[in-house]
């Protein structure tokens, strides 16, 4: 890359090192160790500059649902069970389109690495327009179709009305959630994870206050929780749009939708869509199995899934840094830097997973009291939390490798690997009740079998090096 193109990259974007940064003569052993330590420190600075703010933003998202779970859990088991079904469906609907963030991050970061900021922002704006189009379509489908979807999901007669109420109202916030995904991808690609942190903290704080008002102050119950989240989500979307539009104008990028750009974003997102659908199918199958075990089981499963999701988002902070850093290195055609950054992030993924495992074990008694007062639900919940804790180090590595391959634009492999994981997981999970297994056995299939399969498939790919395709655009 020329020095001119590097000068176009903003000062707050970490610079990808040139080969000329290294000494001209082969270093001795002591010098080699010193250079290695210096390289590790450089990667650590890059990783943590992005991962720490990303951590705050990521954990705020499941805290939306945790706030609902904690407040609704004290309304009754039927209400919490209804939230469990509705939240699983809503999360599936939104997370199916998480490629709006992932594909946008990879595309924008490659352009940043190549020193072409106007193109980077233009690619991001195309992702935002695609999010608005998809959001409008989903609202038109979800609102009339909610009762049929909840019924097909197998919710009990006591839980179903609460699930329908929550999901139908929450559908109004889906376009906002998709815009947040796309705009977050733009900022991550620009190596900015601080702005998403500020927006997420503000949105979470507003959601807590609105939930308290609508659930208790206005006696809105489950419906009140949904309205609180919808208002907070649209507020977050408005802030993101203002930031992205301001950046586009500053760099002379057009705000008008581009049919070619929207199609390119959609095409890049197709394999990630397949990957996400397969992952969501895993979680939906698990929730469907738990729902048929009884209200206490689905309530405990919902709490466990909420905590597992929170931990996953926390571990995903390094993966988010990986998406942005790997894309930038490959855009700058520095495959050696991409490989070294990958190795360092895997290390931090393991450390993060082990740390969260210890934290979860220590916090388990508090979590039991926080989420429910039902002794039957607590009895089901405790062993599941221990399963989640034991498998966190594996999860840490899996999420990092997932982020690395996303940053490299290796969506085709990710899609195939997740389809294979689904084929391994589904028959085992569906047979858990037949074998006399309970909720704990079901969670061993989620946190053990499913995550173990992903570790093998993603680990094999990163070892080959085939994911490292350099250039401003992945060929």
ZAVOBA-325425 format. One line per field, with one value per residue (C-alpha): residue number from 1; x, y, z; chain. Coordinates in nm, 4 decimals, always signed. Layout:
BEGIN
nr NUM,...
X X,...
Y Y,...
Z Z,...
kette A,...
# end
This chain:
BEGIN
nr 1,2,3,4,5,6,7,8,9,10,11,12,13,14,15,16,17,18,19,20,21,22,23,24,25,26,27,28,29,30,31,32,33,34,35,36,37,38,39,40,41,42,43,44,45,46,47,48,49,50,51,52,53,54,55,56,57,58,59,60,61,62,63,64,65,66,67,68,69,70,71,72,73,74,75,76,77,78,79,80,81,82,83,84,85,86,87,88,89,90,91,92,93,94,95,96,97,98,99,100,101,102,103,104,105,106,107,108,109,110,111,112,113,114,115,116,117,118,119,120,121,122,123,124,125,126,127,128,129,130,131,132,133,134,135,136,137,138,139,140,141,142,143,144,145,146,147,148,149,150,151,152,153,154,155,156,157,158,159,160,161,162,163,164,165,166,167,168,169,170,171,172,173,174,175,176,177,178,179,180,181,182,183,184,185,186,187,188,189,190,191,192,193,194,195,196,197,198,199,200,201,202,203,204,205,206,207,208,209,210,211,212,213,214,215,216,217,218,219,220,221,222,223,224,225,226,227,228,229,230,231,232,233,234,235,236,237,238,239,240,241,242,243,244,245,246,247,248,249,250,251,252,253,254,255,256,257,258,259,260,261,262,263,264,265,266,267,268,269,270,271,272,273,274,275,276,277,278,279,280,281,282,283,284,285,286,287,288,289,290,291,292,293,294,295,296,297,298,299,300,301,302,303,304,305,306,307,308,309,310,311,312,313,314,315,316,317,318,319,320,321,322,323,324,325,326,327,328,329,330,331,332,333,334,335,336,337,338,339,340,341,342,343,344,345,346,347,348,349,350,351,352,353,354,355,356,357,358,359,360,361,362,363,364,365,366,367,368,369,370,371,372,373,374,375,376,377,378,379,380,381,382,383,384,385,386,387,388,389,390,391,392,393,394,395,396,397,398,399,400,401,402,403,404,405,406,407,408,409,410,411,412,413,414,415,416,417,418,419,420,421,422,423,424,425,426,427,428,429,430,431,432,433,434,435,436,437,438,439,440,441,442,443,444,445,446,447,448,449,450,451,452,453,454,455,456,457,458,459,460,461,462,463,464,465,466,467,468,469,470,471,472,473,474,475
X +0.0000,+0.1288,+0.2026,-0.0602,-0.3391,-0.2268,-0.2495,-0.6187,-0.6870,-0.8027,-0.5490,-0.7550,-0.7427,-0.4497,-0.1917,-0.1116,+0.2676,+0.4818,+0.7511,+0.9915,+0.9061,+1.1273,+1.5079,+1.6900,+1.9167,+1.8037,+1.7649,+1.9405,+1.7481,+1.7246,+1.6207,+1.3722,+1.2090,+1.1976,+1.0395,+0.7911,+0.6883,+0.6586,+0.4361,+0.2153,+0.1803,+0.0862,-0.1808,-0.3072,-0.3431,-0.5372,-0.7565,-0.8416,-0.8932,-1.1830,-1.2844,-1.3328,-1.5893,-1.7433,-1.7828,-1.9918,-2.2096,-2.2550,-2.3565,-2.6092,-2.8084,-2.8948,-2.9450,-3.2583,-3.3935,-3.2499,-3.4357,-3.7595,-3.6886,-3.6092,-3.9164,-4.1591,-4.0246,-4.1767,-4.5159,-4.5532,-4.4219,-4.6769,-4.5673,-4.2004,-4.2746,-4.4603,-4.1641,-3.9379,-4.1270,-4.1726,-3.8130,-3.6795,-3.8928,-3.8101,-3.4387,-3.4489,-3.6217,-3.3696,-3.0568,-3.1374,-3.0369,-2.7263,-2.5336,-2.6300,-2.3653,-2.1156,-2.0992,-2.0931,-1.8068,-1.5980,-1.6639,-1.6076,-1.2918,-1.1341,-1.1893,-1.0409,-0.7336,-0.7040,-0.7214,-1.0537,-1.2866,-1.5546,-1.6062,-1.6086,-1.8900,-2.0819,-2.0796,-2.2081,-2.4950,-2.6056,-2.6268,-2.8469,-3.0872,-3.1069,-3.1899,-3.4806,-3.6257,-3.6013,-3.7461,-4.0561,-4.1135,-4.0812,-4.3341,-4.5870,-4.5387,-4.5014,-4.7983,-5.0726,-4.8813,-4.7899,-5.0714,-5.0053,-4.6300,-4.6719,-4.9226,-4.6888,-4.4128,-4.6026,-4.6474,-4.8877,-5.2380,-5.1287,-4.8129,-4.9404,-5.1420,-4.8401,-4.6154,-4.8560,-4.8840,-4.5086,-4.4175,-4.6860,-4.5894,-4.2160,-4.2528,-4.2871,-3.9296,-3.7812,-3.6925,-3.5119,-3.3159,-3.2062,-3.0940,-2.8944,-2.7266,-2.6290,-2.5120,-2.3117,-2.1387,-2.0459,-1.8860,-1.7043,-1.5625,-1.4367,-1.2596,-1.5038,-1.6563,-1.6907,-1.9937,-2.1904,-2.0993,-2.2413,-2.5589,-2.6056,-2.5604,-2.8085,-3.0561,-3.0259,-3.0728,-3.3816,-3.5177,-3.4896,-3.6700,-3.9406,-3.9975,-4.0375,-4.2867,-4.4891,-4.4861,-4.5415,-4.6321,-4.8929,-4.9676,-4.8878,-4.7470,-4.5852,-4.7199,-4.5618,-4.2213,-4.2566,-4.3535,-4.0577,-3.8157,-3.9714,-3.9400,-3.5782,-3.4886,-3.6248,-3.4328,-3.1100,-3.1789,-3.2339,-2.8989,-2.7148,-2.8700,-2.7616,-2.4010,-2.3767,-2.5396,-2.3054,-2.0051,-2.1311,-2.1662,-1.8215,-1.6539,-1.8682,-2.0432,-2.3915,-2.6934,-2.9099,-2.9752,-2.7815,-2.9512,-2.6139,-2.4782,-2.7855,-2.7614,-2.3908,-2.4691,-2.7468,-2.5226,-2.2454,-2.5027,-2.6562,-2.3974,-2.4017,-2.7807,-2.7537,-2.5052,-2.7297,-3.0441,-2.8657,-2.7549,-3.1020,-3.2505,-3.0291,-3.1598,-3.5216,-3.5065,-3.3680,-3.6407,-3.9136,-3.7870,-3.7764,-4.1280,-4.2727,-4.1109,-4.3380,-4.3688,-4.0984,-3.8549,-3.9165,-3.8932,-3.5563,-3.4461,-3.5353,-3.3286,-3.0376,-3.0563,-3.0611,-2.7495,-2.5778,-2.6528,-2.5120,-2.1904,-2.1752,-2.2028,-1.9308,-1.6964,-1.7957,-1.6180,-1.2873,-1.4627,-1.5980,-1.2475,-1.1395,-1.3907,-1.2640,-0.8921,-0.8762,-1.0678,-0.8347,-0.5194,-0.6431,-0.7533,-0.3963,-0.2707,-0.0890,-0.1643,+0.1159,-0.0396,-0.3815,-0.2418,-0.0622,-0.3689,-0.5811,-0.3491,-0.3466,-0.7245,-0.7654,-0.5497,-0.7658,-1.0789,-0.9599,-0.8676,-1.2038,-1.3972,-1.2161,-1.2735,-1.6454,-1.6707,-1.5373,-1.7591,-2.0729,-2.0057,-1.9576,-2.2694,-2.5035,-2.6700,-2.7431,-2.8797,-3.1225,-3.2728,-3.2671,-3.4660,-3.7311,-3.8865,-4.0312,-3.8433,-3.9114,-3.7577,-3.4561,-3.4041,-3.3956,-3.1766,-2.8745,-2.7250,-2.7781,-2.5772,-2.2918,-2.2972,-2.2811,-1.9865,-1.7824,-1.8093,-1.7189,-1.3503,-1.4595,-1.7156,-1.4495,-1.2361,-1.5357,-1.6610,-1.3160,-1.2661,-1.6154,-1.5301,-1.1965,-1.3568,-1.6344,-1.3787,-1.2068,-1.5362,-1.5225,-1.9007,-1.9280,-1.7278,-1.9120,-2.2433,-2.1313,-1.9780,-2.2937,-2.5165,-2.3006,-2.3309,-2.7096,-2.7147,-2.5088,-2.7093,-3.0735,-3.1245,-2.9497,-3.1497,-3.4830,-3.4093,-3.3247,-3.6808,-3.7000,-3.3872,-3.5358,-3.3032,-3.4155,-3.3193,-2.9585,-2.9105,-3.0585,-2.8049,-2.5168,-2.6222,-2.6254,-2.3127,-2.1197,-2.2071,-2.3016,-2.0136,-1.7643,-1.8623,-1.8152,-1.4722,-1.3563,-1.4903,-1.3689,-1.0348,-0.9606,-1.0372,-0.8129,-0.5217,-0.5314,-0.4869,-0.7301,-0.9440,-0.6725,-0.7706,-0.6021,-0.7280,-0.9815,-1.2522,-1.2533,-1.2318
Y +0.0000,+0.3458,+0.6026,+0.8284,+0.5778,+0.5224,+0.8954,+0.8831,+0.6597,+0.8580,+0.9107,+0.7099,+0.4001,+0.1767,+0.1586,-0.1750,-0.2149,-0.2181,-0.4755,-0.1830,-0.1434,-0.4470,-0.4329,-0.5014,-0.7743,-1.1031,-1.0504,-1.2585,-1.4695,-1.1921,-0.9394,-1.1871,-1.2300,-0.8529,-0.8075,-1.0836,-0.9173,-0.5846,-0.7459,-0.9039,-0.5714,-0.4023,-0.6640,-0.6405,-0.2630,-0.3025,-0.5777,-0.4055,-0.0637,-0.2220,-0.5092,-0.3185,-0.0694,-0.3530,-0.5550,-0.2816,-0.2451,-0.6195,-0.6993,-0.4140,-0.5945,-0.9090,-0.6873,-0.5623,-0.9144,-0.9698,-0.6624,-0.8026,-1.1477,-1.0168,-0.7920,-1.0339,-1.3276,-1.1744,-1.1397,-1.5192,-1.8374,-1.8270,-1.4748,-1.5748,-1.8850,-1.6672,-1.4319,-1.7326,-1.8377,-1.4838,-1.3824,-1.6912,-1.6127,-1.2407,-1.3011,-1.5483,-1.3008,-1.0261,-1.2405,-1.4003,-1.0631,-1.0133,-1.0317,-0.6646,-0.5980,-0.8706,-0.8330,-0.4539,-0.4649,-0.6845,-0.4730,-0.1380,-0.2483,-0.3767,-0.0369,+0.1306,-0.0934,+0.0041,+0.3737,+0.4440,+0.6006,+0.7353,+0.3849,+0.2417,+0.4714,+0.4252,+0.0490,+0.1090,+0.3290,+0.0568,-0.1764,+0.0721,+0.1000,-0.2774,-0.2899,-0.0475,-0.2479,-0.5782,-0.4269,-0.2972,-0.6381,-0.8172,-0.5909,-0.6671,-1.0405,-1.0591,-0.8592,-1.0681,-1.3958,-1.3853,-1.6089,-1.8848,-1.8753,-1.8963,-2.1800,-2.3750,-2.3302,-2.5412,-2.2908,-2.3976,-2.2489,-2.0348,-1.9031,-1.8493,-1.5254,-1.3578,-1.4738,-1.3343,-0.9993,-0.9541,-1.0632,-0.8626,-0.5366,-0.6049,-0.6507,-0.2718,-0.2369,-0.4804,-0.2157,-0.0155,-0.3223,-0.3951,-0.0347,-0.0599,-0.3758,-0.2193,+0.1110,-0.0711,-0.2638,+0.0621,+0.2035,-0.1192,-0.1304,+0.2237,+0.0902,+0.2767,+0.0669,+0.3528,+0.5143,+0.1847,+0.1588,+0.5029,+0.4334,+0.0921,+0.2224,+0.5022,+0.2626,+0.0103,+0.2769,+0.4081,+0.0559,-0.0126,+0.3098,+0.2550,-0.1050,+0.0001,+0.2657,+0.0492,-0.2777,-0.1446,+0.2242,+0.1742,-0.1891,-0.2987,-0.6423,-0.8317,-0.5832,-0.2980,-0.4654,-0.4929,-0.1270,-0.0180,-0.2065,-0.0760,+0.2874,+0.2380,+0.0581,+0.3372,+0.5910,+0.3982,+0.3744,+0.7502,+0.8208,+0.5765,+0.7241,+1.0707,+0.9546,+0.7612,+1.0355,+1.2944,+1.0759,+1.0260,+1.3989,+1.4679,+1.2325,+1.3158,+0.9774,+0.9761,+0.9152,+0.7918,+0.4191,+0.2333,-0.0683,-0.2214,-0.1551,-0.3004,-0.6100,-0.6458,-0.6257,-0.8803,-1.1165,-1.0976,-1.1631,-1.4788,-1.7269,-1.5512,-1.5743,-1.9510,-1.9708,-1.7694,-1.9631,-2.2858,-2.1462,-2.0148,-2.3511,-2.5097,-2.2719,-2.2991,-2.6779,-2.6586,-2.4169,-2.6296,-2.9382,-2.7453,-2.6031,-2.9540,-3.0497,-2.8102,-2.4495,-2.4814,-2.6273,-2.3633,-2.0893,-2.2255,-2.2692,-1.9076,-1.7811,-2.0073,-1.8967,-1.5329,-1.5793,-1.7882,-1.5169,-1.2505,-1.4498,-1.5117,-1.1412,-1.0697,-1.3211,-1.1862,-0.8599,-1.0069,-1.1545,-0.8114,-0.6711,-0.9610,-0.8731,-0.5161,-0.5901,-0.8895,-0.7059,-0.4076,-0.6209,-0.8095,-0.4860,-0.3630,-0.6960,-0.7842,-1.1567,-1.2076,-0.9443,-1.1066,-1.4467,-1.3097,-1.1128,-1.4275,-1.6258,-1.3555,-1.3238,-1.6999,-1.6726,-1.3944,-1.5923,-1.8787,-1.6433,-1.4666,-1.7938,-1.9253,-1.5961,-1.5961,-1.9595,-1.8727,-1.5653,-1.7620,-2.0315,-1.7649,-1.5721,-1.8713,-1.8404,-1.4725,-1.5415,-1.8011,-1.5434,-1.2652,-1.4325,-1.6374,-1.7197,-2.0511,-2.3374,-2.5789,-2.3402,-2.2860,-2.6615,-2.6981,-2.3922,-2.4607,-2.7657,-2.5969,-2.2938,-2.5249,-2.6827,-2.3358,-2.2442,-2.5551,-2.4952,-2.1243,-2.1677,-2.3613,-2.0921,-1.8215,-1.9809,-2.0589,-1.7006,-1.5615,-1.7968,-1.7132,-1.3418,-1.3925,-1.5784,-1.3182,-1.0396,-1.2267,-1.2554,-1.6368,-1.6649,-1.9706,-2.1873,-2.0516,-2.1464,-2.5030,-2.5504,-2.4369,-2.6573,-2.9543,-2.8534,-2.8436,-3.1913,-3.3232,-3.1425,-3.1816,-3.5588,-3.5745,-3.2840,-3.4185,-3.7570,-3.6152,-3.6623,-4.0095,-4.1130,-3.9796,-3.6788,-3.3514,-2.9891,-3.0488,-3.3153,-3.0790,-2.8123,-3.0559,-3.0899,-2.7097,-2.6011,-2.9242,-3.1017,-2.7999,-2.5790,-2.8673,-2.9333,-2.5670,-2.5659,-2.8523,-2.7110,-2.3536,-2.4622,-2.6766,-2.3866,-2.1340,-2.3791,-2.4082,-2.0339,-2.0467,-1.7792,-1.5128,-1.3565,-1.0140,-0.7023,-0.4200,-0.6588,-1.0334,-1.2021
Z +0.0000,-0.0813,+0.1857,+0.0297,+0.0830,+0.4419,+0.5095,+0.4267,+0.7275,+1.0348,+1.3119,+1.5614,+1.3414,+1.4473,+1.1670,+1.0046,+1.0246,+0.7121,+0.6518,+0.6724,+1.0405,+1.1168,+1.1354,+0.8103,+0.9481,+1.1037,+1.4796,+1.7435,+1.9945,+2.2500,+1.9864,+1.8440,+2.1862,+2.2310,+1.8889,+1.9663,+2.2913,+2.1120,+1.8491,+2.1169,+2.2957,+1.9685,+1.8986,+2.2560,+2.2241,+1.8991,+2.0394,+2.3662,+2.2059,+2.0177,+2.2462,+2.5715,+2.4328,+2.2277,+2.5478,+2.7056,+2.3982,+2.3525,+2.7090,+2.7012,+2.4301,+2.6295,+2.9331,+2.7539,+2.7828,+3.1308,+3.2519,+3.1102,+3.2564,+3.6040,+3.6185,+3.4545,+3.6550,+3.9672,+3.7985,+3.7777,+3.6171,+3.3331,+3.2401,+3.2460,+3.0378,+2.7861,+2.7700,+2.7146,+2.4034,+2.2678,+2.3346,+2.1586,+1.8538,+1.8540,+1.9022,+1.6154,+1.3854,+1.4589,+1.4757,+1.1419,+0.9993,+1.2121,+0.8845,+0.8502,+1.1152,+1.0312,+0.6537,+0.6835,+0.9339,+0.7033,+0.3926,+0.5629,+0.7462,+0.4225,+0.2631,+0.5721,+0.5443,+0.1778,+0.2753,+0.0970,+0.3561,+0.1167,-0.0234,+0.3292,+0.4395,+0.1140,+0.1687,+0.5193,+0.4023,+0.1618,+0.4613,+0.6509,+0.3568,+0.3335,+0.7057,+0.6634,+0.3734,+0.5579,+0.8770,+0.7011,+0.5453,+0.8796,+1.0518,+0.7774,+0.8341,+1.2121,+1.3391,+1.1738,+1.2028,+1.5739,+1.7147,+1.4618,+1.5261,+1.9052,+1.8700,+1.6437,+1.8972,+2.1516,+2.4359,+2.7125,+2.7385,+3.0335,+2.8689,+2.5124,+2.5710,+2.7288,+2.4436,+2.1805,+2.3583,+2.3959,+2.0428,+1.8611,+2.0311,+2.0025,+1.6258,+1.5986,+1.7156,+1.4624,+1.1982,+1.4656,+1.5775,+1.2201,+1.1673,+1.4902,+1.3577,+1.0249,+1.1731,+1.4381,+1.1592,+0.9892,+1.3027,+1.3878,+1.0367,+1.0903,+1.4033,+1.6304,+1.9081,+2.1557,+1.9938,+2.0013,+2.3704,+2.4489,+2.2538,+2.4128,+2.7682,+2.7020,+2.5453,+2.8268,+3.0926,+2.9147,+2.8784,+3.2523,+3.3378,+3.0760,+3.1852,+3.5465,+3.4383,+3.1984,+3.3983,+3.7491,+3.7261,+3.4505,+3.5419,+3.1867,+3.2705,+2.9834,+2.7282,+2.9240,+2.9045,+2.5273,+2.4883,+2.7019,+2.4782,+2.1563,+2.2621,+2.3710,+2.0462,+1.8250,+2.0337,+1.9738,+1.6004,+1.5782,+1.7428,+1.5153,+1.2021,+1.3064,+1.3595,+1.0319,+0.8248,+0.9733,+0.8849,+0.5294,+0.4748,+0.6234,+0.3751,+0.0744,+0.0626,-0.0874,+0.1352,-0.1504,-0.1761,-0.4432,-0.5944,-0.6823,-0.3340,-0.1623,-0.3828,-0.2984,+0.0739,+0.0372,-0.1611,+0.0985,+0.3671,+0.2148,+0.3508,+0.6876,+0.6785,+0.6276,+0.9135,+1.1436,+1.0478,+1.1344,+1.4703,+1.5486,+1.4500,+1.7153,+1.9822,+1.8657,+1.8771,+2.2287,+2.3410,+2.1798,+2.3636,+2.6930,+2.6367,+2.6166,+2.9468,+3.1407,+3.2549,+3.5224,+3.2678,+3.0015,+3.2662,+3.3868,+3.0259,+2.9485,+3.2414,+3.1429,+2.7810,+2.8877,+3.1024,+2.8327,+2.5776,+2.8080,+2.8502,+2.4750,+2.4046,+2.6605,+2.4942,+2.1541,+2.2348,+2.1177,+1.8138,+1.7223,+1.7483,+1.5278,+1.2574,+1.2364,+1.2784,+1.0440,+0.7726,+0.8016,+0.7884,+0.4840,+0.3170,+0.3673,+0.2230,+0.5463,+0.5854,+0.8385,+1.0642,+1.0250,+1.1263,+1.4319,+1.5409,+1.5084,+1.7345,+1.9979,+1.9975,+2.0428,+2.3544,+2.4948,+2.4073,+2.6273,+2.9113,+2.8886,+2.8883,+3.1954,+3.3796,+3.3054,+3.4160,+3.7608,+3.7814,+3.6916,+3.9524,+4.2189,+4.1138,+4.0746,+4.4213,+4.3557,+4.0072,+4.1448,+4.3812,+4.1243,+3.8492,+4.0262,+4.3616,+4.2366,+4.4129,+4.1248,+3.8723,+4.0978,+4.1309,+3.7507,+3.7030,+3.9256,+3.7452,+3.4085,+3.5206,+3.6180,+3.2703,+3.1150,+3.3396,+3.2571,+2.8816,+2.8768,+2.7773,+2.4673,+2.3896,+2.4157,+2.1441,+1.9214,+1.9230,+1.8424,+1.5469,+1.4249,+1.4324,+1.2579,+0.9676,+0.9438,+0.9289,+0.6477,+0.4578,+0.4725,+0.4879,+0.2638,+0.5019,+0.8066,+0.6474,+0.5739,+0.9183,+1.0968,+0.8818,+0.9810,+1.3460,+1.3147,+1.1636,+1.4549,+1.7237,+1.6148,+1.6466,+1.9837,+2.1294,+2.0040,+2.1621,+2.5064,+2.6442,+2.4871,+2.6750,+2.9985,+3.0098,+3.1632,+3.1200,+3.2296,+2.9619,+2.7053,+2.8014,+2.7650,+2.4012,+2.3626,+2.5505,+2.5030,+2.1788,+1.9688,+2.0813,+2.0613,+1.7006,+1.6161,+1.7815,+1.5587,+1.2312,+1.2875,+1.4277,+1.1249,+0.8903,+1.0618,+1.0617,+0.6812,+0.6177,+0.3245,+0.4877,+0.4396,+0.1069,+0.0824,-0.0957,-0.0626,-0.1871,-0.1217,-0.4633
kette A,A,A,A,A,A,A,A,A,A,A,A,A,A,A,A,A,A,A,A,A,A,A,A,A,A,A,A,A,A,A,A,A,A,A,A,A,A,A,A,A,A,A,A,A,A,A,A,A,A,A,A,A,A,A,A,A,A,A,A,A,A,A,A,A,A,A,A,A,A,A,A,A,A,A,A,A,A,A,A,A,A,A,A,A,A,A,A,A,A,A,A,A,A,A,A,A,A,A,A,A,A,A,A,A,A,A,A,A,A,A,A,A,A,A,A,A,A,A,A,A,A,A,A,A,A,A,A,A,A,A,A,A,A,A,A,A,A,A,A,A,A,A,A,A,A,A,A,A,A,A,A,A,A,A,A,A,A,A,A,A,A,A,A,A,A,A,A,A,A,A,A,A,A,A,A,A,A,A,A,A,A,A,A,A,A,A,A,A,A,A,A,A,A,A,A,A,A,A,A,A,A,A,A,A,A,A,A,A,A,A,A,A,A,A,A,A,A,A,A,A,A,A,A,A,A,A,A,A,A,A,A,A,A,A,A,A,A,A,A,A,A,A,A,A,A,A,A,A,A,A,A,A,A,A,A,A,A,A,A,A,A,A,A,A,A,A,A,A,A,A,A,A,A,A,A,A,A,A,A,A,A,A,A,A,A,A,A,A,A,A,A,A,A,A,A,A,A,A,A,A,A,A,A,A,A,A,A,A,A,A,A,A,A,A,A,A,A,A,A,A,A,A,A,A,A,A,A,A,A,A,A,A,A,A,A,A,A,A,A,A,A,A,A,A,A,A,A,A,A,A,A,A,A,A,A,A,A,A,A,A,A,A,A,A,A,A,A,A,A,A,A,A,A,A,A,A,A,A,A,A,A,A,A,A,A,A,A,A,A,A,A,A,A,A,A,A,A,A,A,A,A,A,A,A,A,A,A,A,A,A,A,A,A,A,A,A,A,A,A,A,A,A,A,A,A,A,A,A,A,A,A,A,A,A,A,A,A,A,A,A,A,A,A,A,A,A,A,A,A,A,A,A,A,A,A,A,A,A,A,A,A,A,A,A,A,A,A,A,A,A,A,A,A,A
# end
